[in-house]
Amino acid sequence: MSELPTSSVKVNGHELRYFDSGGDGPPVLLGHGYFLDRTVFAPQVEALAPRCRLICWDAPAHGDTPGRDERMTYWDLARDLIGLMDHLGLESAVVGGISQGGFVALRLALLAPERVRALVLADTEATALDDADRTGYEGMFAALREAGPVDELLVPLSAQLLGDGQHAARWRQRWRDQAALPLGTTTRCLLERDDVSDRLAEITCPALLIWGSEDVSLPRDRMELLAARLPGAGAVQVIAGAAHTPALTHPEQVNPLLERFLQDHSGLRG
């Protein structure tokens, strides 16, 4: 993958791959959604580096990070990110992500609030997976294991995550080319995540909330719950026309929101 080349670090006994734009600007640590990788943040790197230091990490079995055989949770991944911050010499950072990247960011803020200057949460939630979503995801994972990356499955998956257009087509080709899709222990991490919604009041840092208006996999009310319970959150910022990954598909709307938020809460230069 030529976009956003990665470095490697071993944290808590596991290899983690990440991109670091470098520089002395305020650090921003971002995590991608399921089935995708760090490159969904390429538009933010292009727009904001080197004024801010963007660090985009690949979750296990995604992008360049190897999968894991043992069971893991999003709490484990949050601890890994603390290890990454230690490795990079970062006392604190703006932390955020899309979907599962947001699951990890919330847990990092609960584990180590002093390490999180602010949160950037896009198309994510604090609750556990509900029964209807679990049934749908289990069926999709089973079909992908059995049939592999066939268009019958990839077309609706890409539409759900990325809408229609060039990004969806490019990711379908990536999935076809990959040796393996993330269908191992990472699926249990997603399906069995716990509910942290009752602890959101503990997270007092500023929070930017972003949601794609066409996101069929995460209803807006789950973002509104974050707005209601996170003391430092503003209103949910709706990205018109975006599906589940607005940072990649609609950067012309996302980047100004992110830039203003970072100027207000991280010292980003204008």
N, C-alpha and C positions, 0 to 999 in steps of 0.2 A: 504494500500500500504506500504510494508516494505522498499522499496528502498527510500532513501533520505527522512526520516521522517520530518514532517512539524511542524512548530510553527504557531501561529495565532496572527495577529494584526488587530485592527480596525482603518482604515484610511478613512477620509472623509465620515464617516458613514457606511462604508462597511467592512466586514471581508475579509482579504487577508491572504492566507496561503503561507508559504515559507519554504524552507530548507536553513539552514545556517551552513556551515562547521566549522565556528568559526576560531579562531587563530588570530595572529597579522600580517599576510601577507597582501599584497595589496588586497582590496576588488574588486570583480568582480560580477556584478549583471546581471543575464541572464534570458531571457524569451523565452518560447517554441512557437512552431507553433500551428495553429488551429487543434483541435481534439486530441492533445497530452498533455503532462504535463511536470513538472520539471524533471522527471526521464530520459528524453532524454539527460540530461547533466551528467548522472552518470559516463560515461567514463572520463569526464573532472575532476570531483570531485576525482575519483580514481587516476588520473595521477598527479594532481596539488595541491590538498589539502594535508597538511596544509601550503604549501609554499605560497599559496594565499587563501584568504577567499572567497569561492564561495557561492553566494546567488542565489538560483534558485526559482522563484516564479511561482505560478499557477494562470493563468488568470481566471476571473469569469466563472463559469460553467465548468471548467477544473480541473482535479486532485482533490484536497481537497478544493478548493475555491468554496463557494456557488455561484449559479447564481444570477442574479439581475432582478427585474421586470421592472425597469425603463430603458429608453433609455440611452445609454452611447456611448462615443467615445474613440478613442485611446488617445486623449488629456486627457480625464478623467483618463485613466489608467496610463498615464505618471505622472499625479499629485498624484495618489495613490503611485507610486513608490518613488516619492519625500517624501511622508509621511512615507514610509517604511524606507528610508534612514535616515530620522529624528529619527524614532523610534530606529534604530540601532546605532545612533550616528555617522553616516558616513557623513563627510563634502563633500566628492567626491568619485567616484568609476569609474572603467571601466564598461561601460554599453553596453549590447548587446542583441542579440537574433536572433532567426530563424523566418523568415516569419513575422507573426503578432508580435512576440517579437521584431523584428527589427522595425516594424511600431512604436511601443511604444518607443523604444530607440531613434529613430530620433526625436520624438516629445519631449521627455525629454531633449534632447540636445538643442532643440530650446527654450524650456521654461526656462531652468536653465543651461546654458552652463558652469557656474562655478562649477556645481556638477558633470560634466562628464570629466574624465581625458582622456578617449579614447573610441572609439566605436568598437565593434565587430559585424559585420553585415553579416548574412548568409542567402542566398536564400530569399532576401527581396527586397523591392522597395519603392520609394518615391512617386510614382504616385497613382492616384485613380484607382479603378477597372475599366477596360475597358468593353465595352458592351458585347463582346463575352464571357469574363470570368464571368461577372455577370449572363448571361443567363445560363451558365454551372453550376455555384454554386447554383443559385436559384433552378434549376432542381434537383440537388443532395440533397439539403436540403429538398425540398418538398417530394422527394422519401423516404428519411430517416424518415421523420415525418409519412408518410403513412404506410410504410412497416416495419419500425424498423430496427435493426441491422442484416439484413440478408446477407448471403455471396454474393449474387448477387450484392450488393452494397459495402460491406466491402472489397471484394477482390480488385476491382479496386482502391478503396480509399487507402488501405494500400500500394498498388503498387506505387501509385502516391506519397505518403508521404515517403515511406520507402524502395521502391524497392521490390525485392523478398528475401525470406529467413526467418531466425528465428525472426527477429524483426517485420516483417510484420505479421507473424503468431501470435506472442505474443500480438501484439496490436489488432488484430482482436478478440482474446479471451477477452481482456480487454473491448472492445466495447460491446461485447455480454453480459458481466457480469455487465456493468454499469446500474444503475437504469435509467439514462437518458443521451442522447447525448447532446452536447452543441448546441441546436437548437432554443433557445429562443432569447432574446434581443442581445445576442452575435453575431448572424448572421447579424443583421442590422449594428452592429459596423464594421464588416468586409466588408459588401457590400456597405456601404455608407461612407467609409473613404474618407477624402479629399486628395487633391494633395499638397504635400509640396516640390515638386521638384524645384520650383522657389526660395525656401529659403535655399537650401543646402549650398550655399556659406557662410551663416551665421555660419555654423558649422565648426570651424577651428581646432578642436582637431584631433589627429591621428585616422585613421580608418583602420581596417582590414576587407577586403571584401572576402567572401568565397562563392563559388557556386558549386553545384553538377552537374557534366557533364550530368547526366541523368534526370535532373529536368524538367519534362514536364509541371509543373504548373507555372513556372516562367522562362521565356526566359532569356538568358544571357544578352541581350541588356539592360534589366532593371537594372542589376548590373553594367553594363558598364556606365550607366547614373550616378550612384552613384560615380564611379571612376572618371568620367569627372568633376563632379560638387562639390564633397567634397574636399576642399583644402588640407586636411590632409590624403587623401586616397592614398594607393598604388594600384598596378594592382590587378585585380580580381584573386584570387587564386582558380584554378579549381580543384575540388576533383574528381579524375577519378573514374567512376563507381557509384557515389553517386546520389541518388534521391534528395528529398526535405529536408532531415534531416541528413546531413552528420556528424554532431557531434556525433550522436548515431550510425550510420551504418558504418562510416569510420573514427573512432578516430585515427587510425594509421597514417592517413594523416592530420587530423585536429589538433591533439594535438601538434605536433611539430611546426606548424604555430602559434598556439595560445601561446605556451610557449615562442617562440622567440619574438613575439609581446609584450607580457607582460614584458619580460625582458627589452625590449627597452623602453617601455612607462609607466610602472607602478612600476618599481623597484623590480620585482620578482627576487628572488635569483636563481642562476643556480643550 
